[in-house]
Amino acid sequence: MKSLVLVSHGNFAEGIKQSVEMIMGPQDDIYTVGLNPSEGQDDFRKKIEQTIEGLDEFIVFSDLMGGTPNNVVSRLLMEGQQFELYAGMNLPMIISFLNGQLIDQQVDLIDKARTNIVNVNEALSGLMNSGKE
């Protein structure tokens, strides 16, 4: 089973992990690394390296493409480390990943992230208008 590492600016990674655990229960294979305002790239790199040091297989979700957490992890890939990195993490994406791990199936994480973005006003409008003649 792959571990999941969530990286973000501030406490976003820890907060989204807590939300996942509200829905799916405790998750021992999710690790979080946040970039604090007082830290730089070197500080964050040390934290991420310490986090992944003992992990055999893992995947990384970052909060924002082009942000420091994503850039630091991208550099590890460019240096030859082997893992998957996805930017733009959201709650449905994480839950889909975990469900895929539970049933041992590959999940299209990008599709899951995209299809769970919904304009609720439009969806409700469609429902309300379908009952009118």
N, C-alpha and C positions, 0 to 999 in steps of 0.2 A: 504494500500500500504506500502510495506517495504521500509525503508530508506536504503541507501547504504553508508557504511563507508569505505573509502580507506585509508590504512595506508602504509607508506613507509619510506625508508631512504631518507633524504633530501626533495627536492621539487617534487619528482616523482609523488606522489599522486595528488598534485595540478595541475601539468602539464598534467596528463592524464585526469583529470576532464575537463580542458580547451579544450583538444582535443575532448572529448565527446560532449561538448557544441558547438563546431564548427560544428559538424555533426548533433546533435539532438536538439540544442537550449538550453536555460537555464535550469538547473536542480536544483531545490530547495531541493530535497531529497537526494543529494549526499554531504557527509561531508568528509573532508580530514584531516588527521593528519600525519605530517611529523616529523621524528626524525632528529634533527639538530646535527651537529658534536659536539657541546659543551654540549649536553644533554646525560643523562644516562637513565637506565631503569626506575628509579623512576620518573624522569621528564616526560618521555613518558607515563607512566601509568597515571599520573595526567591528562595529555592532553586527553588521550583516555577516561578516566572516565568522564571528563567534557563534552566531545563530545556526549557520549552515554547516559548521565544522563536523558535527557528528551525524549529519543526515545522509542516508544512502541515496534515496531518490526523493526529489522534491520539485515543486513547481512554485513559481513566484508570481504573485499578483501585485501590481503597483497601482497607486492612486491616479497618477497623471503622467502621460507621455511627455518627455522633455523636462520633467521635474528632477530635482537632485536625487531622490530615492531611486527613481527609474534609471537615471543616467549612471549612478554608481553601480547598480546591479547589471546594467547593460555592459559596462566596462569589464565586469567579471566574465561575461559571455565572450567578449572580444579577446580576452586573455586565455580562452580555451576551456573554461568550465562548462560542464554539460548540464543544462536544465532548460525548462521552458519559462519564458517571461511574457506576461500579458499586462498591458497598461489599461487603465480605465476600469478597475475593479468595481463591481457593485454586488449587492446582496444576492440577487438571483444567480449571478455567475458563480459565486462561492457555493451556494446551496446545490446548484447543478453539478459542480465539481465533486462535492461530497457525496451526492446521490450516485454519481457515476462510479465513484470508488467503492461504495457499498455493494453495488451490483456488478462490479468489475466490467464496466463498459466505458468506452471512449465517448466523451461528450463534446459536441461542437460548442466550446465556451463562448466564442464570439457571437454565434447565432443566439445562444441563450441570453447573453447580455443585451443584444439588440432587440430581440422579440419581447423582452420584458420592459421596454421603454414604450409607454403608452400615453397618449394624450387623453386623459380621462374625460375631459369635456366633450371631445369628439365621440368617444365610446358611449357616454351617457346620452348624448344627443341622438345617436343612431338608435339606441334602445327606446328612447322616448318617442322618436318619430316613427318607429316601426309599428306602434300601436294606433297611430292616427290614420284616418283614411282620407 
